[in-house]
Amino acid sequence: MEPLLTPAVRDAIARWCDHLSALGGASANTVNAYRADVLAWAAFMAPHLGGAPTASALATATPSDMRAFMAHERNRGLGARSLARRLSSVKGFIRWLTDREGGEATAILAQRGPKYRRKLPRPLTPEAAQDMIATVDLQARNDWQAARDVAVVTLLYGCGLRISEALSLTVADHPLGEVLRIRGKGGKERLVPAIPAARAAVADYVRLCPFPLASVPEGPLFLGARGGALNPRLIAKAMEQARLALGLPASATPHAMRHSFATHLLAAGGDLRTIQELLGHASLSTTQAYTAVDTDRLMEVYAAAHPRA
């Protein structure tokens, strides 16, 4: 059910989303999630205020209004993590709106979201990661699809790519050089070394692919059975079948290969700052949460980076 909104408020939300896309560099999925959060808030505020709220009414919402909204969403079954993101989205919109409509948003922006425990990633062991790639190779319907799946999973583990980043490679990116230029979240670019195994796996796939890749340089490098862009769900399914065959836990997903890349690199002596750059993380704390290492190993890295006289 669409929330009861004035045309001015709908326009304000649309302009805020445009601002996020154009200046904030947010992806389409991120913008859509933020829009949904703010619309959920607006849907609550309409009956809460007794009618369609104006832009100025939203800009001058009170901490009491926000607490009532949070309680409403919690009663609807929204988890702490989702609730925290929803509050963050609303704060972002209010901050943007008060800059244009006036009003004092300090009290609202100071509103604290619910605490939640960050779910730590569960990487595979180095042996399990290698077994995963080998098993994916054995279970495809034909040689070219097997080579395709191996190439994608090798990019996830060998280069630390997100599945969306691996599948965003175009035909023009082949043959892979020693360094990949990857556009990640928020449109941020980073350079990632392409290990020989990844370059060889992609070359093997291109050699076996039955479709004329060279005729569409700007097209996707990885194709589905009918020649269209490869659906990431197919890679997830291939890994799901492989993990069942190997007896690995349900956490052995495409994203777990990226976790494994970071964890194994750190365990081999890589420093957190370099791994942060390779993963494209904006915050070093995100990288720390991403890597499954024990306290002793983190202290070794800390001591090496900050030697005491």
Secondary structure by P-SEA (a helix, b strand, c coil): ccccccaaaaaaaaaaaaaaaacccccaaaaaaaaaaaaaaaaaaaccccccccaaaaaaccaaaaaaaaaaaaaacccaaaaaaaaaaaaaaaaaaaacccccccccccccccccccbbbbbbcaaaaaaaaaaaacccccaaaaaaaaaaaaaaccccccaaaaaacccccccccccccccccccbbbbbbbcaaaaaaaaaaaaacccccccccccccccccccccccaaaaaaaaaaaaaaacccccccaaaaaaaaaaaaaaacccaaaaaaaaccccaaaaaaaccccaaaaaaaaaaacccc
